[in-house]
Amino acid sequence: MKIFLDTANVKELQEVADMGLLDGVTTNPSLIAKEKRPFRELVDDICRIVEGVVNLEVVAQDAAGMVGEGRELAKIAPNVVVKLPTTAEGLKACRMLGREGIKTNLTLCFSPAQALLVAKAGGTYVSPFLGRLDDIAHVGMELIRTIRTIYDNYDFETQILAASLRNPLHVVDAAVAGADVATLPFAVFQMLVKHPLTDIGLKRFLDDWQKAGVKL
């Protein structure tokens, strides 16, 4: 499973990239606005750091506007994927951009029916939002499992990008359910790395080393 970071913060991206674990990034208007930097300057920095996929989202609400914005975003770098909302207008824009060879990610997907339409419209990625479903007492992970079954049944090429992941269990469960990609906040990525038994074991090894007076 590929790991994308859900952020527009270049320091966070650089840290994960330095580990060799960064397969891509997802941004949205809220994350971009949070950085309080000129859009193009920020995006250029992100594209410099991220060798994999860079998801940039449109803000238009009509298909024609989405297509126009999508074309401009795609010009920024060859690894840019245009994020579109999973709406009727977004599906129209997905089809039009796809015909021009522009990759797309249909975001804010909350049902298998929506995911089916995304695949039929030719979306490169679909982004089911798991945590938000959990928030309203739905089992978000079941959505991933159902989409995986549908896509496998018909050999759809659309990749499942699990989004709104709130904790390490979400990430692991998404991998087990067959998600192609997981996008997660930097804080959740840090949780994946750390384990208390690792810290305890490392401290014990170092304490024994110092007591023995051994040198490399």
C-alpha positions as CSV (number, residue, x, y, z in Angstrom):
1,M,0.0,0.0,0.0
2,K,1.3,3.4,-0.9
3,I,1.5,6.1,1.8
4,F,0.5,9.7,1.0
5,L,0.8,12.5,3.6
6,D,-2.4,14.6,4.0
7,T,-0.7,18.0,4.4
8,A,0.6,21.1,2.7
9,N,3.4,21.6,5.2
10,V,6.8,21.3,3.5
11,K,8.7,20.4,6.7
12,E,6.4,17.5,7.4
13,L,6.7,16.3,3.8
14,Q,10.5,16.6,3.8
15,E,10.8,14.5,7.0
16,V,8.8,11.6,5.6
17,A,10.6,12.0,2.2
18,D,13.9,11.7,4.0
19,M,12.8,8.3,5.3
20,G,12.1,7.1,1.7
21,L,8.5,6.5,2.7
22,L,6.6,9.3,0.9
23,D,4.7,8.0,-2.1
24,G,2.7,11.2,-2.6
25,V,0.7,14.0,-1.0
26,T,-2.9,15.1,-0.8
27,T,-3.8,18.7,-0.3
28,N,-7.1,20.6,-0.1
29,P,-8.1,24.3,0.1
30,S,-8.2,24.1,3.9
31,L,-4.6,22.7,4.2
32,I,-3.3,25.2,1.6
33,A,-4.9,28.1,3.4
34,K,-3.4,26.9,6.7
35,E,0.1,27.5,5.5
36,K,-0.5,31.2,4.8
37,R,1.8,31.3,1.8
38,P,1.2,32.3,-1.9
39,F,-0.4,29.3,-3.6
40,R,2.1,28.8,-6.5
41,E,5.1,29.3,-4.3
42,L,3.9,26.7,-1.8
43,V,2.9,24.2,-4.5
44,D,6.3,24.6,-6.3
45,D,8.0,23.7,-3.0
46,I,5.7,20.7,-2.5
47,C,6.4,19.4,-6.1
48,R,10.1,19.8,-5.5
49,I,10.0,17.6,-2.4
50,V,7.4,15.0,-3.5
51,E,8.7,12.7,-6.3
52,G,5.4,10.8,-6.3
53,V,1.8,12.0,-6.8
54,V,0.8,15.6,-5.8
55,N,-3.0,16.0,-5.4
56,L,-4.2,19.6,-5.9
57,E,-7.9,20.4,-5.6
58,V,-10.2,22.6,-7.7
59,V,-12.5,25.1,-6.0
60,A,-15.0,25.7,-8.8
61,Q,-18.4,24.0,-8.4
62,D,-19.4,23.6,-12.0
63,A,-17.9,21.2,-14.5
64,A,-16.6,23.9,-16.9
65,G,-14.9,25.7,-14.1
66,M,-13.4,22.5,-12.7
67,V,-12.0,21.6,-16.1
68,G,-10.5,25.0,-16.5
69,E,-8.9,24.9,-13.1
70,G,-7.9,21.3,-13.6
71,R,-6.0,22.1,-16.8
72,E,-4.1,24.9,-15.0
73,L,-3.2,22.7,-12.1
74,A,-2.0,20.0,-14.3
75,K,0.4,22.4,-16.0
76,I,2.3,22.9,-12.7
77,A,4.1,19.6,-12.7
78,P,3.8,16.2,-14.5
79,N,3.0,14.4,-11.3
80,V,0.0,16.6,-10.4
81,V,-3.4,14.8,-9.9
82,V,-6.5,17.0,-10.0
83,K,-8.9,16.5,-7.1
84,L,-12.6,16.9,-7.8
85,P,-15.6,16.5,-5.6
86,T,-17.7,13.4,-6.0
87,T,-20.7,15.3,-7.4
88,A,-22.5,15.2,-10.7
89,E,-20.5,18.2,-11.9
90,G,-17.3,16.6,-10.6
91,L,-18.0,13.3,-12.5
92,K,-18.6,15.4,-15.7
93,A,-15.2,17.1,-15.1
94,C,-13.6,13.8,-14.4
95,R,-14.6,12.4,-17.8
96,M,-13.5,15.5,-19.7
97,L,-10.1,15.8,-18.0
98,G,-9.5,12.1,-18.4
99,R,-10.0,12.4,-22.1
100,E,-7.2,14.9,-22.1
101,G,-4.9,12.6,-20.3
102,I,-5.2,14.5,-16.9
103,K,-5.3,12.2,-13.8
104,T,-8.0,12.8,-11.3
105,N,-8.9,12.0,-7.7
106,L,-12.6,12.1,-6.8
107,T,-12.7,13.1,-3.2
108,L,-15.4,13.2,-0.4
109,C,-16.7,9.8,-1.4
110,F,-19.0,8.2,1.2
111,S,-20.8,5.4,-0.6
112,P,-20.1,2.3,-2.8
113,A,-22.6,3.8,-5.3
114,Q,-20.5,6.9,-5.6
115,A,-17.3,4.9,-6.0
116,L,-18.9,2.8,-8.8
117,L,-19.7,6.0,-10.7
118,V,-16.2,7.3,-10.2
119,A,-14.7,4.2,-11.7
120,K,-17.1,4.3,-14.7
121,A,-16.3,8.0,-15.2
122,G,-12.6,7.0,-15.4
123,G,-11.3,8.5,-12.2
124,T,-7.7,7.7,-11.5
125,Y,-8.3,7.6,-7.7
126,V,-11.4,7.6,-5.5
127,S,-11.1,8.9,-1.9
128,P,-13.5,7.3,0.5
129,F,-13.5,9.3,3.8
130,L,-13.5,6.7,6.6
131,G,-13.1,8.7,9.7
132,R,-16.1,11.0,8.9
133,L,-18.3,7.9,8.4
134,D,-17.1,6.6,11.8
135,D,-18.1,9.9,13.3
136,I,-21.7,9.4,12.4
137,A,-21.8,5.7,13.6
138,H,-21.2,4.1,10.2
139,V,-18.4,1.5,9.8
140,G,-16.0,3.4,7.5
141,M,-13.8,0.5,6.8
142,E,-16.7,-1.5,5.4
143,L,-16.8,1.0,2.6
144,I,-13.3,0.2,1.6
145,R,-14.0,-3.6,1.6
146,T,-17.2,-3.1,-0.5
147,I,-15.4,-0.8,-3.1
148,R,-12.6,-3.3,-3.3
149,T,-15.0,-6.1,-4.2
150,I,-16.8,-4.0,-6.8
151,Y,-13.6,-2.9,-8.5
152,D,-12.2,-6.4,-8.5
153,N,-15.5,-7.8,-9.9
154,Y,-15.2,-5.6,-13.0
155,D,-11.4,-5.0,-13.2
156,F,-11.8,-1.3,-12.8
157,E,-8.4,0.5,-12.8
158,T,-9.5,3.3,-10.4
159,Q,-7.3,3.1,-7.3
160,I,-8.8,3.3,-3.8
161,L,-7.2,6.1,-1.8
162,A,-8.3,5.7,1.9
163,A,-8.7,9.1,3.4
164,S,-9.8,10.6,6.7
165,L,-7.6,8.2,8.6
166,R,-7.5,9.1,12.3
167,N,-5.2,6.5,13.9
168,P,-2.7,3.6,13.1
169,L,-5.5,1.0,13.3
170,H,-7.3,2.8,10.4
171,V,-4.1,2.6,8.4
172,V,-3.6,-1.1,9.1
173,D,-7.2,-2.0,8.5
174,A,-7.2,-0.1,5.2
175,A,-4.2,-2.1,4.1
176,V,-5.9,-5.4,5.1
177,A,-9.1,-4.3,3.3
178,G,-7.2,-3.8,0.1
179,A,-6.8,0.0,-0.2
180,D,-4.2,1.0,-2.8
181,V,-3.2,4.1,-1.0
182,A,-3.6,5.5,2.5
183,T,-3.4,9.3,3.0
184,L,-2.8,10.4,6.6
185,P,-1.9,13.4,8.7
186,F,1.7,13.8,9.8
187,A,0.6,13.1,13.4
188,V,-0.8,9.7,12.4
189,F,2.3,8.9,10.5
190,Q,4.3,9.5,13.6
191,M,2.1,7.1,15.5
192,L,2.9,4.4,13.0
193,V,6.6,4.8,13.7
194,K,6.5,4.7,17.4
195,H,5.9,1.8,19.8
196,P,6.5,1.9,23.6
197,L,8.1,-1.5,23.6
198,T,10.6,-0.3,20.9
199,D,11.6,2.6,23.2
200,I,11.8,0.4,26.3
201,G,13.9,-2.2,24.5
202,L,16.3,0.3,23.0
203,K,16.8,1.9,26.4
204,R,17.6,-1.5,27.9
205,F,20.1,-2.3,25.2
206,L,21.9,1.1,25.7
207,D,21.9,0.8,29.5
208,D,23.5,-2.7,29.3
209,W,26.0,-1.4,26.8
210,Q,27.1,1.4,29.0
211,K,27.3,-0.8,32.1
212,A,29.5,-3.3,30.3
213,G,31.9,-0.5,29.2
214,V,32.0,-1.9,25.7
215,K,33.2,0.4,22.8
216,L,32.6,0.0,19.1
